[in-house]
Amino acid sequence: QVQLAESGGELVQAGDSLRLSCKISGRTTTRYAVAWFRRAPGKQRELVAAISASGSTTYYSPSAEGRFTISRDNTKNTAFLQMIDLKPEDTAVYVCCADRLFWGQGTQVTVSS
């Protein structure tokens, strides 16, 4: 079994930065591709960014490109989502997943204008 635990979400002002963490535990001898999704009220779940198991390949949604950076530290079984220049429309619950099979509970990011 694999567990994921997100942290780092909080209430910030527009223009601020945040770094979210996704700690992976359990069967971590197998490296997983990690993706960050977000769920905003009244909107569909949106893929924000993804990173391959090795960390050599990344993907960003158009809304994340240029402002968000996904990374991982496999020695710590942790993935990160660095977000800069946050906007009110970034307000959402951010959820990480491993191979889209295992999901965390999410961490709330609220950006006030």
Helices and strands as residue ranges (DSSP letters): E 2-7, E 11-13, E 18-26, E 34-39, E 46-51, E 58-60, E 68-73, E 78-83, G 88-90, E 92-98, E 102-103, E 107-112
